Amino acid sequence: MNEIVTLLPLITVFVIFYLILYLPQRRRQKKHKQYVEALKIGDDVITDSGIYGRVVNIKEETVTLVIKKGEIEILKTKILFK
């Protein structure tokens, strides 16, 4: 019983870190995944590097965007969730 009491602060810290850091991050990832899966041609998006563009083609893992100077192809994961 004494071992459990000595480990209780450590277990409490792990639980707090889980609740404060891990759960919100998982929720954000889930929302981002839903947003990326719902992309359609014509949507205006922002990339993680700050490039604004309009979706013109969607592939399995990449998206083609039209920007002022032409077109670029980026990974879907690099599109920011608005």
mmCIF file of the N, C-alpha and C atoms, coordinates in Angstrom:
data_MODEL
# 
_entry.id   MODEL 
# 
loop_
_atom_site.group_PDB 
_atom_site.id 
_atom_site.type_symbol 
_atom_site.label_atom_id 
_atom_site.label_alt_id 
_atom_site.label_comp_id 
_atom_site.label_asym_id 
_atom_site.label_entity_id 
_atom_site.label_seq_id 
_atom_site.pdbx_PDB_ins_code 
_atom_site.Cartn_x 
_atom_site.Cartn_y 
_atom_site.Cartn_z 
_atom_site.occupancy 
_atom_site.B_iso_or_equiv 
_atom_site.pdbx_formal_charge 
_atom_site.auth_seq_id 
_atom_site.auth_comp_id 
_atom_site.auth_asym_id 
_atom_site.auth_atom_id 
_atom_site.pdbx_PDB_model_num 
ATOM 1   N N  . MET A 1 1  ? 0.822   -1.201 0.000   1.00 0.00 ? 1  MET A N  1 
ATOM 2   C CA . MET A 1 1  ? 0.000   0.000  0.000   1.00 0.00 ? 1  MET A CA 1 
ATOM 3   C C  . MET A 1 1  ? 0.863   1.260  0.000   1.00 0.00 ? 1  MET A C  1 
ATOM 4   N N  . ASN A 1 2  ? 1.981   1.195  0.710   1.00 0.00 ? 2  ASN A N  1 
ATOM 5   C CA . ASN A 1 2  ? 2.871   2.343  0.801   1.00 0.00 ? 2  ASN A CA 1 
ATOM 6   C C  . ASN A 1 2  ? 3.477   2.697  -0.558  1.00 0.00 ? 2  ASN A C  1 
ATOM 7   N N  . GLU A 1 3  ? 3.728   1.689  -1.412  1.00 0.00 ? 3  GLU A N  1 
ATOM 8   C CA . GLU A 1 3  ? 4.282   1.950  -2.745  1.00 0.00 ? 3  GLU A CA 1 
ATOM 9   C C  . GLU A 1 3  ? 3.302   2.741  -3.608  1.00 0.00 ? 3  GLU A C  1 
ATOM 10  N N  . ILE A 1 4  ? 2.034   2.428  -3.483  1.00 0.00 ? 4  ILE A N  1 
ATOM 11  C CA . ILE A 1 4  ? 1.006   3.136  -4.262  1.00 0.00 ? 4  ILE A CA 1 
ATOM 12  C C  . ILE A 1 4  ? 0.937   4.592  -3.839  1.00 0.00 ? 4  ILE A C  1 
ATOM 13  N N  . VAL A 1 5  ? 1.035   4.847  -2.558  1.00 0.00 ? 5  VAL A N  1 
ATOM 14  C CA . VAL A 1 5  ? 0.992   6.221  -2.048  1.00 0.00 ? 5  VAL A CA 1 
ATOM 15  C C  . VAL A 1 5  ? 2.191   7.015  -2.550  1.00 0.00 ? 5  VAL A C  1 
ATOM 16  N N  . THR A 1 6  ? 3.353   6.391  -2.641  1.00 0.00 ? 6  THR A N  1 
ATOM 17  C CA . THR A 1 6  ? 4.527   7.107  -3.128  1.00 0.00 ? 6  THR A CA 1 
ATOM 18  C C  . THR A 1 6  ? 4.455   7.347  -4.644  1.00 0.00 ? 6  THR A C  1 
ATOM 19  N N  . LEU A 1 7  ? 3.764   6.488  -5.364  1.00 0.00 ? 7  LEU A N  1 
ATOM 20  C CA . LEU A 1 7  ? 3.615   6.667  -6.815  1.00 0.00 ? 7  LEU A CA 1 
ATOM 21  C C  . LEU A 1 7  ? 2.441   7.556  -7.192  1.00 0.00 ? 7  LEU A C  1 
ATOM 22  N N  . LEU A 1 8  ? 1.570   7.851  -6.255  1.00 0.00 ? 8  LEU A N  1 
ATOM 23  C CA . LEU A 1 8  ? 0.374   8.640  -6.546  1.00 0.00 ? 8  LEU A CA 1 
ATOM 24  C C  . LEU A 1 8  ? 0.678   10.009 -7.160  1.00 0.00 ? 8  LEU A C  1 
ATOM 25  N N  . PRO A 1 9  ? 1.649   10.776 -6.669  1.00 0.00 ? 9  PRO A N  1 
ATOM 26  C CA . PRO A 1 9  ? 1.958   12.063 -7.321  1.00 0.00 ? 9  PRO A CA 1 
ATOM 27  C C  . PRO A 1 9  ? 2.418   11.898 -8.778  1.00 0.00 ? 9  PRO A C  1 
ATOM 28  N N  . LEU A 1 10 ? 3.200   10.883 -9.042  1.00 0.00 ? 10 LEU A N  1 
ATOM 29  C CA . LEU A 1 10 ? 3.670   10.643 -10.408 1.00 0.00 ? 10 LEU A CA 1 
ATOM 30  C C  . LEU A 1 10 ? 2.505   10.262 -11.323 1.00 0.00 ? 10 LEU A C  1 
ATOM 31  N N  . ILE A 1 11 ? 1.639   9.406  -10.839 1.00 0.00 ? 11 ILE A N  1 
ATOM 32  C CA . ILE A 1 11 ? 0.461   9.012  -11.615 1.00 0.00 ? 11 ILE A CA 1 
ATOM 33  C C  . ILE A 1 11 ? -0.439  10.213 -11.858 1.00 0.00 ? 11 ILE A C  1 
ATOM 34  N N  . THR A 1 12 ? -0.595  11.055 -10.860 1.00 0.00 ? 12 THR A N  1 
ATOM 35  C CA . THR A 1 12 ? -1.411  12.268 -10.996 1.00 0.00 ? 12 THR A CA 1 
ATOM 36  C C  . THR A 1 12 ? -0.840  13.193 -12.065 1.00 0.00 ? 12 THR A C  1 
ATOM 37  N N  . VAL A 1 13 ? 0.460   13.360 -12.092 1.00 0.00 ? 13 VAL A N  1 
ATOM 38  C CA . VAL A 1 13 ? 1.099   14.211 -13.103 1.00 0.00 ? 13 VAL A CA 1 
ATOM 39  C C  . VAL A 1 13 ? 0.846   13.651 -14.500 1.00 0.00 ? 13 VAL A C  1 
ATOM 40  N N  . PHE A 1 14 ? 0.978   12.346 -14.683 1.00 0.00 ? 14 PHE A N  1 
ATOM 41  C CA . PHE A 1 14 ? 0.708   11.738 -15.990 1.00 0.00 ? 14 PHE A CA 1 
ATOM 42  C C  . PHE A 1 14 ? -0.739  11.931 -16.414 1.00 0.00 ? 14 PHE A C  1 
ATOM 43  N N  . VAL A 1 15 ? -1.657  11.798 -15.494 1.00 0.00 ? 15 VAL A N  1 
ATOM 44  C CA . VAL A 1 15 ? -3.075  11.991 -15.812 1.00 0.00 ? 15 VAL A CA 1 
ATOM 45  C C  . VAL A 1 15 ? -3.337  13.439 -16.213 1.00 0.00 ? 15 VAL A C  1 
ATOM 46  N N  . ILE A 1 16 ? -2.756  14.374 -15.499 1.00 0.00 ? 16 ILE A N  1 
ATOM 47  C CA . ILE A 1 16 ? -2.942  15.801 -15.822 1.00 0.00 ? 16 ILE A CA 1 
ATOM 48  C C  . ILE A 1 16 ? -2.355  16.113 -17.190 1.00 0.00 ? 16 ILE A C  1 
ATOM 49  N N  . PHE A 1 17 ? -1.160  15.629 -17.491 1.00 0.00 ? 17 PHE A N  1 
ATOM 50  C CA . PHE A 1 17 ? -0.560  15.845 -18.814 1.00 0.00 ? 17 PHE A CA 1 
ATOM 51  C C  . PHE A 1 17 ? -1.435  15.249 -19.910 1.00 0.00 ? 17 PHE A C  1 
ATOM 52  N N  . TYR A 1 18 ? -1.980  14.090 -19.665 1.00 0.00 ? 18 TYR A N  1 
ATOM 53  C CA . TYR A 1 18 ? -2.856  13.448 -20.645 1.00 0.00 ? 18 TYR A CA 1 
ATOM 54  C C  . TYR A 1 18 ? -4.076  14.316 -20.908 1.00 0.00 ? 18 TYR A C  1 
ATOM 55  N N  . LEU A 1 19 ? -4.695  14.802 -19.863 1.00 0.00 ? 19 LEU A N  1 
ATOM 56  C CA . LEU A 1 19 ? -5.912  15.599 -20.011 1.00 0.00 ? 19 LEU A CA 1 
ATOM 57  C C  . LEU A 1 19 ? -5.651  16.974 -20.611 1.00 0.00 ? 19 LEU A C  1 
ATOM 58  N N  . ILE A 1 20 ? -4.540  17.576 -20.266 1.00 0.00 ? 20 ILE A N  1 
ATOM 59  C CA . ILE A 1 20 ? -4.256  18.944 -20.712 1.00 0.00 ? 20 ILE A CA 1 
ATOM 60  C C  . ILE A 1 20 ? -3.607  18.983 -22.093 1.00 0.00 ? 20 ILE A C  1 
ATOM 61  N N  . LEU A 1 21 ? -2.732  18.046 -22.401 1.00 0.00 ? 21 LEU A N  1 
ATOM 62  C CA . LEU A 1 21 ? -1.982  18.101 -23.652 1.00 0.00 ? 21 LEU A CA 1 
ATOM 63  C C  . LEU A 1 21 ? -2.481  17.140 -24.718 1.00 0.00 ? 21 LEU A C  1 
ATOM 64  N N  . TYR A 1 22 ? -2.657  15.895 -24.376 1.00 0.00 ? 22 TYR A N  1 
ATOM 65  C CA . TYR A 1 22 ? -2.923  14.875 -25.382 1.00 0.00 ? 22 TYR A CA 1 
ATOM 66  C C  . TYR A 1 22 ? -4.348  14.941 -25.928 1.00 0.00 ? 22 TYR A C  1 
ATOM 67  N N  . LEU A 1 23 ? -5.338  15.047 -25.088 1.00 0.00 ? 23 LEU A N  1 
ATOM 68  C CA . LEU A 1 23 ? -6.733  15.049 -25.559 1.00 0.00 ? 23 LEU A CA 1 
ATOM 69  C C  . LEU A 1 23 ? -7.051  16.227 -26.477 1.00 0.00 ? 23 LEU A C  1 
ATOM 70  N N  . PRO A 1 24 ? -6.689  17.468 -26.128 1.00 0.00 ? 24 PRO A N  1 
ATOM 71  C CA . PRO A 1 24 ? -6.970  18.571 -27.054 1.00 0.00 ? 24 PRO A CA 1 
ATOM 72  C C  . PRO A 1 24 ? -6.252  18.426 -28.397 1.00 0.00 ? 24 PRO A C  1 
ATOM 73  N N  . GLN A 1 25 ? -5.017  17.928 -28.370 1.00 0.00 ? 25 GLN A N  1 
ATOM 74  C CA . GLN A 1 25 ? -4.283  17.729 -29.620 1.00 0.00 ? 25 GLN A CA 1 
ATOM 75  C C  . GLN A 1 25 ? -4.974  16.697 -30.495 1.00 0.00 ? 25 GLN A C  1 
ATOM 76  N N  . ARG A 1 26 ? -5.452  15.637 -29.890 1.00 0.00 ? 26 ARG A N  1 
ATOM 77  C CA . ARG A 1 26 ? -6.168  14.602 -30.643 1.00 0.00 ? 26 ARG A CA 1 
ATOM 78  C C  . ARG A 1 26 ? -7.452  15.148 -31.254 1.00 0.00 ? 26 ARG A C  1 
ATOM 79  N N  . ARG A 1 27 ? -8.158  16.002 -30.514 1.00 0.00 ? 27 ARG A N  1 
ATOM 80  C CA . ARG A 1 27 ? -9.374  16.625 -31.044 1.00 0.00 ? 27 ARG A CA 1 
ATOM 81  C C  . ARG A 1 27 ? -9.055  17.514 -32.232 1.00 0.00 ? 27 ARG A C  1 
ATOM 82  N N  . ARG A 1 28 ? -7.972  18.311 -32.133 1.00 0.00 ? 28 ARG A N  1 
ATOM 83  C CA . ARG A 1 28 ? -7.566  19.171 -33.251 1.00 0.00 ? 28 ARG A CA 1 
ATOM 84  C C  . ARG A 1 28 ? -7.205  18.339 -34.482 1.00 0.00 ? 28 ARG A C  1 
ATOM 85  N N  . GLN A 1 29 ? -6.489  17.245 -34.278 1.00 0.00 ? 29 GLN A N  1 
ATOM 86  C CA . GLN A 1 29 ? -6.120  16.382 -35.398 1.00 0.00 ? 29 GLN A CA 1 
ATOM 87  C C  . GLN A 1 29 ? -7.353  15.784 -36.061 1.00 0.00 ? 29 GLN A C  1 
ATOM 88  N N  . LYS A 1 30 ? -8.323  15.402 -35.274 1.00 0.00 ? 30 LYS A N  1 
ATOM 89  C CA . LYS A 1 30 ? -9.553  14.824 -35.814 1.00 0.00 ? 30 LYS A CA 1 
ATOM 90  C C  . LYS A 1 30 ? -10.320 15.862 -36.634 1.00 0.00 ? 30 LYS A C  1 
ATOM 91  N N  . LYS A 1 31 ? -10.417 17.111 -36.119 1.00 0.00 ? 31 LYS A N  1 
ATOM 92  C CA . LYS A 1 31 ? -11.088 18.175 -36.859 1.00 0.00 ? 31 LYS A CA 1 
ATOM 93  C C  . LYS A 1 31 ? -10.355 18.474 -38.170 1.00 0.00 ? 31 LYS A C  1 
ATOM 94  N N  . HIS A 1 32 ? -9.019  18.513 -38.109 1.00 0.00 ? 32 HIS A N  1 
ATOM 95  C CA . HIS A 1 32 ? -8.233  18.792 -39.314 1.00 0.00 ? 32 HIS A CA 1 
ATOM 96  C C  . HIS A 1 32 ? -8.444  17.705 -40.356 1.00 0.00 ? 32 HIS A C  1 
ATOM 97  N N  . LYS A 1 33 ? -8.452  16.466 -39.919 1.00 0.00 ? 33 LYS A N  1 
ATOM 98  C CA . LYS A 1 33 ? -8.654  15.354 -40.846 1.00 0.00 ? 33 LYS A CA 1 
ATOM 99  C C  . LYS A 1 33 ? -10.022 15.448 -41.510 1.00 0.00 ? 33 LYS A C  1 
ATOM 100 N N  . GLN A 1 34 ? -11.060 15.783 -40.750 1.00 0.00 ? 34 GLN A N  1 
ATOM 101 C CA . GLN A 1 34 ? -12.398 15.944 -41.314 1.00 0.00 ? 34 GLN A CA 1 
ATOM 102 C C  . GLN A 1 34 ? -12.430 17.094 -42.310 1.00 0.00 ? 34 GLN A C  1 
ATOM 103 N N  . TYR A 1 35 ? -11.747 18.193 -41.980 1.00 0.00 ? 35 TYR A N  1 
ATOM 104 C CA . TYR A 1 35 ? -11.696 19.356 -42.865 1.00 0.00 ? 35 TYR A CA 1 
ATOM 105 C C  . TYR A 1 35 ? -11.015 19.004 -44.192 1.00 0.00 ? 35 TYR A C  1 
ATOM 106 N N  . VAL A 1 36 ? -9.891  18.310 -44.114 1.00 0.00 ? 36 VAL A N  1 
ATOM 107 C CA . VAL A 1 36 ? -9.145  17.950 -45.316 1.00 0.00 ? 36 VAL A CA 1 
ATOM 108 C C  . VAL A 1 36 ? -9.947  16.962 -46.171 1.00 0.00 ? 36 VAL A C  1 
ATOM 109 N N  . GLU A 1 37 ? -10.628 16.021 -45.538 1.00 0.00 ? 37 GLU A N  1 
ATOM 110 C CA . GLU A 1 37 ? -11.428 15.056 -46.292 1.00 0.00 ? 37 GLU A CA 1 
ATOM 111 C C  . GLU A 1 37 ? -12.636 15.715 -46.958 1.00 0.00 ? 37 GLU A C  1 
ATOM 112 N N  . ALA A 1 38 ? -13.092 16.836 -46.415 1.00 0.00 ? 38 ALA A N  1 
ATOM 113 C CA . ALA A 1 38 ? -14.254 17.527 -46.973 1.00 0.00 ? 38 ALA A CA 1 
ATOM 114 C C  . ALA A 1 38 ? -13.883 18.565 -48.020 1.00 0.00 ? 38 ALA A C  1 
ATOM 115 N N  . LEU A 1 39 ? -12.585 18.702 -48.326 1.00 0.00 ? 39 LEU A N  1 
ATOM 116 C CA . LEU A 1 39 ? -12.175 19.673 -49.350 1.00 0.00 ? 39 LEU A CA 1 
ATOM 117 C C  . LEU A 1 39 ? -12.805 19.330 -50.688 1.00 0.00 ? 39 LEU A C  1 
ATOM 118 N N  . LYS A 1 40 ? -13.160 20.382 -51.416 1.00 0.00 ? 40 LYS A N  1 
ATOM 119 C CA . LYS A 1 40 ? -13.700 20.191 -52.760 1.00 0.00 ? 40 LYS A CA 1 
ATOM 120 C C  . LYS A 1 40 ? -13.092 21.240 -53.680 1.00 0.00 ? 40 LYS A C  1 
ATOM 121 N N  . ILE A 1 41 ? -13.190 20.993 -54.953 1.00 0.00 ? 41 ILE A N  1 
ATOM 122 C CA . ILE A 1 41 ? -12.636 21.915 -55.937 1.00 0.00 ? 41 ILE A CA 1 
ATOM 123 C C  . ILE A 1 41 ? -13.350 23.256 -55.813 1.00 0.00 ? 41 ILE A C  1 
ATOM 124 N N  . GLY A 1 42 ? -12.559 24.320 -55.803 1.00 0.00 ? 42 GLY A N  1 
ATOM 125 C CA . GLY A 1 42 ? -13.094 25.668 -55.673 1.00 0.00 ? 42 GLY A CA 1 
ATOM 126 C C  . GLY A 1 42 ? -12.955 26.246 -54.279 1.00 0.00 ? 42 GLY A C  1 
ATOM 127 N N  . ASP A 1 43 ? -12.599 25.440 -53.294 1.00 0.00 ? 43 ASP A N  1 
ATOM 128 C CA . ASP A 1 43 ? -12.413 25.936 -51.926 1.00 0.00 ? 43 ASP A CA 1 
ATOM 129 C C  . ASP A 1 43 ? -11.161 26.797 -51.840 1.00 0.00 ? 43 ASP A C  1 
ATOM 130 N N  . ASP A 1 44 ? -11.256 27.906 -51.123 1.00 0.00 ? 44 ASP A N  1 
ATOM 131 C CA . ASP A 1 44 ? -10.091 28.735 -50.831 1.00 0.00 ? 44 ASP A CA 1 
ATOM 132 C C  . ASP A 1 44 ? -9.451  28.214 -49.555 1.00 0.00 ? 44 ASP A C  1 
ATOM 133 N N  . VAL A 1 45 ? -8.133  28.019 -49.584 1.00 0.00 ? 45 VAL A N  1 
ATOM 134 C CA . VAL A 1 45 ? -7.419  27.454 -48.447 1.00 0.00 ? 45 VAL A CA 1 
ATOM 135 C C  . VAL A 1 45 ? -6.149  28.238 -48.172 1.00 0.00 ? 45 VAL A C  1 
ATOM 136 N N  . ILE A 1 46 ? -5.579  27.981 -47.007 1.00 0.00 ? 46 ILE A N  1 
ATOM 137 C CA . ILE A 1 46 ? -4.292  28.537 -46.604 1.00 0.00 ? 46 ILE A CA 1 
ATOM 138 C C  . ILE A 1 46 ? -3.395  27.369 -46.247 1.00 0.00 ? 46 ILE A C  1 
ATOM 139 N N  . THR A 1 47 ? -2.159  27.384 -46.735 1.00 0.00 ? 47 THR A N  1 
ATOM 140 C CA . THR A 1 47 ? -1.210  26.330 -46.380 1.00 0.00 ? 47 THR A CA 1 
ATOM 141 C C  . THR A 1 47 ? -0.521  26.688 -45.074 1.00 0.00 ? 47 THR A C  1 
ATOM 142 N N  . ASP A 1 48 ? 0.187   25.738 -44.487 1.00 0.00 ? 48 ASP A N  1 
ATOM 143 C CA . ASP A 1 48 ? 0.882   26.014 -43.231 1.00 0.00 ? 48 ASP A CA 1 
ATOM 144 C C  . ASP A 1 48 ? 2.040   26.987 -43.411 1.00 0.00 ? 48 ASP A C  1 
ATOM 145 N N  . SER A 1 49 ? 2.461   27.229 -44.642 1.00 0.00 ? 49 SER A N  1 
ATOM 146 C CA . SER A 1 49 ? 3.514   28.213 -44.894 1.00 0.00 ? 49 SER A CA 1 
ATOM 147 C C  . SER A 1 49 ? 2.941   29.585 -45.244 1.00 0.00 ? 49 SER A C  1 
ATOM 148 N N  . GLY A 1 50 ? 1.608   29.735 -45.194 1.00 0.00 ? 50 GLY A N  1 
ATOM 149 C CA . GLY A 1 50 ? 0.981   31.033 -45.403 1.00 0.00 ? 50 GLY A CA 1 
ATOM 150 C C  . GLY A 1 50 ? 0.590   31.342 -46.834 1.00 0.00 ? 50 GLY A C  1 
ATOM 151 N N  . ILE A 1 51 ? 0.563   30.353 -47.708 1.00 0.00 ? 51 ILE A N  1 
ATOM 152 C CA . ILE A 1 51 ? 0.198   30.567 -49.105 1.00 0.00 ? 51 ILE A CA 1 
ATOM 153 C C  . ILE A 1 51 ? -1.311  30.416 -49.247 1.00 0.00 ? 51 ILE A C  1 
ATOM 154 N N  . TYR A 1 52 ? -1.939  31.431 -49.822 1.00 0.00 ? 52 TYR A N  1 
ATOM 155 C CA . TYR A 1 52 ? -3.370  31.379 -50.101 1.00 0.00 ? 52 TYR A CA 1 
ATOM 156 C C  . TYR A 1 52 ? -3.559  30.830 -51.504 1.00 0.00 ? 52 TYR A C  1 
ATOM 157 N N  . GLY A 1 53 ? -4.549  29.972 -51.680 1.00 0.00 ? 53 GLY A N  1 
ATOM 158 C CA . GLY A 1 53 ? -4.809  29.422 -52.994 1.00 0.00 ? 53 GLY A CA 1 
ATOM 159 C C  . GLY A 1 53 ? -6.204  28.848 -53.094 1.00 0.00 ? 53 GLY A C  1 
ATOM 160 N N  . ARG A 1 54 ? -6.573  28.467 -54.301 1.00 0.00 ? 54 ARG A N  1 
ATOM 161 C CA . ARG A 1 54 ? -7.866  27.851 -54.563 1.00 0.00 ? 54 ARG A CA 1 
ATOM 162 C C  . ARG A 1 54 ? -7.620  26.446 -55.085 1.00 0.00 ? 54 ARG A C  1 
ATOM 163 N N  . VAL A 1 55 ? -8.359  25.484 -54.557 1.00 0.00 ? 55 VAL A N  1 
ATOM 164 C CA . VAL A 1 55 ? -8.203  24.081 -54.925 1.00 0.00 ? 55 VAL A CA 1 
ATOM 165 C C  . VAL A 1 55 ? -8.728  23.875 -56.346 1.00 0.00 ? 55 VAL A C  1 
ATOM 166 N N  . VAL A 1 56 ? -7.885  23.264 -57.199 1.00 0.00 ? 56 VAL A N  1 
ATOM 167 C CA . VAL A 1 56 ? -8.307  22.969 -58.566 1.00 0.00 ? 56 VAL A CA 1 
ATOM 168 C C  . VAL A 1 56 ? -8.251  21.482 -58.885 1.00 0.00 ? 56 VAL A C  1 
ATOM 169 N N  . ASN A 1 57 ? -7.524  20.722 -58.070 1.00 0.00 ? 57 ASN A N  1 
ATOM 170 C CA . ASN A 1 57 ? -7.429  19.288 -58.303 1.00 0.00 ? 57 ASN A CA 1 
ATOM 171 C C  . ASN A 1 57 ? -7.142  18.605 -56.971 1.00 0.00 ? 57 ASN A C  1 
ATOM 172 N N  . ILE A 1 58 ? -7.802  17.484 -56.745 1.00 0.00 ? 58 ILE A N  1 
ATOM 173 C CA . ILE A 1 58 ? -7.609  16.737 -55.507 1.00 0.00 ? 58 ILE A CA 1 
ATOM 174 C C  . ILE A 1 58 ? -7.210  15.311 -55.867 1.00 0.00 ? 58 ILE A C  1 
ATOM 175 N N  . LYS A 1 59 ? -6.071  14.888 -55.324 1.00 0.00 ? 59 LYS A N  1 
ATOM 176 C CA . LYS A 1 59 ? -5.615  13.512 -55.485 1.00 0.00 ? 59 LYS A CA 1 
ATOM 177 C C  . LYS A 1 59 ? -5.690  12.829 -54.129 1.00 0.00 ? 59 LYS A C  1 
ATOM 178 N N  . GLU A 1 60 ? -5.187  11.611 -54.072 1.00 0.00 ? 60 GLU A N  1 
ATOM 179 C CA . GLU A 1 60 ? -5.283  10.843 -52.832 1.00 0.00 ? 60 GLU A CA 1 
ATOM 180 C C  . GLU A 1 60 ? -4.573  11.535 -51.662 1.00 0.00 ? 60 GLU A C  1 
ATOM 181 N N  . GLU A 1 61 ? -3.338  11.981 -51.873 1.00 0.00 ? 61 GLU A N  1 
ATOM 182 C CA . GLU A 1 61 ? -2.573  12.593 -50.791 1.00 0.00 ? 61 GLU A CA 1 
ATOM 183 C C  . GLU A 1 61 ? -2.170  14.034 -51.063 1.00 0.00 ? 61 GLU A C  1 
ATOM 184 N N  . THR A 1 62 ? -2.428  14.540 -52.259 1.00 0.00 ? 62 THR A N  1 
ATOM 185 C CA . THR A 1 62 ? -2.020  15.894 -52.608 1.00 0.00 ? 62 THR A CA 1 
ATOM 186 C C  . THR A 1 62 ? -3.200  16.705 -53.131 1.00 0.00 ? 62 THR A C  1 
ATOM 187 N N  . VAL A 1 63 ? -2.982  18.016 -53.121 1.00 0.00 ? 63 VAL A N  1 
ATOM 188 C CA . VAL A 1 63 ? -3.971  18.962 -53.627 1.00 0.00 ? 63 VAL A CA 1 
ATOM 189 C C  . VAL A 1 63 ? -3.221  19.938 -54.522 1.00 0.00 ? 63 VAL A C  1 
ATOM 190 N N  . THR A 1 64 ? -3.810  20.286 -55.647 1.00 0.00 ? 64 THR A N  1 
ATOM 191 C CA . THR A 1 64 ? -3.227  21.299 -56.521 1.00 0.00 ? 64 THR A CA 1 
ATOM 192 C C  . THR A 1 64 ? -3.954  22.605 -56.279 1.00 0.00 ? 64 THR A C  1 
ATOM 193 N N  . LEU A 1 65 ? -3.183  23.658 -56.020 1.00 0.00 ? 65 LEU A N  1 
ATOM 194 C CA . LEU A 1 65 ? -3.739  24.976 -55.749 1.00 0.00 ? 65 LEU A CA 1 
ATOM 195 C C  . LEU A 1 65 ? -3.341  25.941 -56.842 1.00 0.00 ? 65 LEU A C  1 
ATOM 196 N N  . VAL A 1 66 ? -4.269  26.826 -57.198 1.00 0.00 ? 66 VAL A N  1 
ATOM 197 C CA . VAL A 1 66 ? -3.958  27.925 -58.099 1.00 0.00 ? 66 VAL A CA 1 
ATOM 198 C C  . VAL A 1 66 ? -3.598  29.115 -57.222 1.00 0.00 ? 66 VAL A C  1 
ATOM 199 N N  . ILE A 1 67 ? -2.427  29.685 -57.500 1.00 0.00 ? 67 ILE A N  1 
ATOM 200 C CA . ILE A 1 67 ? -2.013  30.894 -56.811 1.00 0.00 ? 67 ILE A CA 1 
ATOM 201 C C  . ILE A 1 67 ? -1.776  31.959 -57.865 1.00 0.00 ? 67 ILE A C  1 
ATOM 202 N N  . LYS A 1 68 ? -1.421  33.147 -57.445 1.00 0.00 ? 68 LYS A N  1 
ATOM 203 C CA . LYS A 1 68 ? -1.265  34.268 -58.363 1.00 0.00 ? 68 LYS A CA 1 
ATOM 204 C C  . LYS A 1 68 ? -0.251  33.990 -59.477 1.00 0.00 ? 68 LYS A C  1 
ATOM 205 N N  . LYS A 1 69 ? 0.824   33.295 -59.159 1.00 0.00 ? 69 LYS A N  1 
ATOM 206 C CA . LYS A 1 69 ? 1.902   33.057 -60.124 1.00 0.00 ? 69 LYS A CA 1 
ATOM 207 C C  . LYS A 1 69 ? 1.804   31.708 -60.839 1.00 0.00 ? 69 LYS A C  1 
ATOM 208 N N  . GLY A 1 70 ? 0.741   30.946 -60.629 1.00 0.00 ? 70 GLY A N  1 
ATOM 209 C CA . GLY A 1 70 ? 0.638   29.654 -61.290 1.00 0.00 ? 70 GLY A CA 1 
ATOM 210 C C  . GLY A 1 70 ? -0.049  28.632 -60.409 1.00 0.00 ? 70 GLY A C  1 
ATOM 211 N N  . GLU A 1 71 ? 0.442   27.410 -60.475 1.00 0.00 ? 71 GLU A N  1 
ATOM 212 C CA . GLU A 1 71 ? -0.131  26.321 -59.697 1.00 0.00 ? 71 GLU A CA 1 
ATOM 213 C C  . GLU A 1 71 ? 0.965   25.656 -58.870 1.00 0.00 ? 71 GLU A C  1 
ATOM 214 N N  . ILE A 1 72 ? 0.564   25.143 -57.707 1.00 0.00 ? 72 ILE A N  1 
ATOM 215 C CA . ILE A 1 72 ? 1.462   24.354 -56.890 1.00 0.00 ? 72 ILE A CA 1 
ATOM 216 C C  . ILE A 1 72 ? 0.716   23.118 -56.409 1.00 0.00 ? 72 ILE A C  1 
ATOM 217 N N  . GLU A 1 73 ? 1.466   22.077 -56.148 1.00 0.00 ? 73 GLU A N  1 
ATOM 218 C CA . GLU A 1 73 ? 0.891   20.842 -55.617 1.00 0.00 ? 73 GLU A CA 1 
ATOM 219 C C  . GLU A 1 73 ? 1.480   20.623 -54.232 1.00 0.00 ? 73 GLU A C  1 
ATOM 220 N N  . ILE A 1 74 ? 0.606   20.472 -53.244 1.00 0.00 ? 74 ILE A N  1 
ATOM 221 C CA . ILE A 1 74 ? 1.056   20.292 -51.863 1.00 0.00 ? 74 ILE A CA 1 
ATOM 222 C C  . ILE A 1 74 ? 0.362   19.088 -51.245 1.00 0.00 ? 74 ILE A C  1 
ATOM 223 N N  . LEU A 1 75 ? 0.906   18.632 -50.128 1.00 0.00 ? 75 LEU A N  1 
ATOM 224 C CA . LEU A 1 75 ? 0.284   17.543 -49.389 1.00 0.00 ? 75 LEU A CA 1 
ATOM 225 C C  . LEU A 1 75 ? -0.978  18.066 -48.702 1.00 0.00 ? 75 LEU A C  1 
ATOM 226 N N  . LYS A 1 76 ? -1.972  17.213 -48.601 1.00 0.00 ? 76 LYS A N  1 
ATOM 227 C CA . LYS A 1 76 ? -3.205  17.595 -47.914 1.00 0.00 ? 76 LYS A CA 1 
ATOM 228 C C  . LYS A 1 76 ? -2.950  17.950 -46.457 1.00 0.00 ? 76 LYS A C  1 
ATOM 229 N N  . THR A 1 77 ? -1.990  17.293 -45.846 1.00 0.00 ? 77 THR A N  1 
ATOM 230 C CA . THR A 1 77 ? -1.715  17.547 -44.428 1.00 0.00 ? 77 THR A CA 1 
ATOM 231 C C  . THR A 1 77 ? -1.161  18.943 -44.171 1.00 0.00 ? 77 THR A C  1 
ATOM 232 N N  . LYS A 1 78 ? -0.703  19.643 -45.212 1.00 0.00 ? 78 LYS A N  1 
ATOM 233 C CA . LYS A 1 78 ? -0.128  20.963 -45.050 1.00 0.00 ? 78 LYS A CA 1 
ATOM 234 C C  . LYS A 1 78 ? -1.151  22.081 -45.221 1.00 0.00 ? 78 LYS A C  1 
ATOM 235 N N  . ILE A 1 79 ? -2.423  21.730 -45.346 1.00 0.00 ? 79 ILE A N  1 
ATOM 236 C CA . ILE A 1 79 ? -3.478  22.728 -45.426 1.00 0.00 ? 79 ILE A CA 1 
ATOM 237 C C  . ILE A 1 79 ? -3.964  22.989 -44.005 1.00 0.00 ? 79 ILE A C  1 
ATOM 238 N N  . LEU A 1 80 ? -4.080  24.274 -43.659 1.00 0.00 ? 80 LEU A N  1 
ATOM 239 C CA . LEU A 1 80 ? -4.499  24.644 -42.305 1.00 0.00 ? 80 LEU A CA 1 
ATOM 240 C C  . LEU A 1 80 ? -6.002  24.524 -42.145 1.00 0.00 ? 80 LEU A C  1 
ATOM 241 N N  . PHE A 1 81 ? -6.397  24.204 -40.934 1.00 0.00 ? 81 PHE A N  1 
ATOM 242 C CA . PHE A 1 81 ? -7.808  24.146 -40.574 1.00 0.00 ? 81 PHE A CA 1 
ATOM 243 C C  . PHE A 1 81 ? -8.233  25.562 -40.194 1.00 0.00 ? 81 PHE A C  1 
ATOM 244 N N  . LYS A 1 82 ? -9.306  26.039 -40.833 1.00 0.00 ? 82 LYS A N  1 
ATOM 245 C CA . LYS A 1 82 ? -9.783  27.404 -40.539 1.00 0.00 ? 82 LYS A CA 1 
ATOM 246 C C  . LYS A 1 82 ? -10.687 27.385 -39.353 1.00 0.00 ? 82 LYS A C  1 
# 
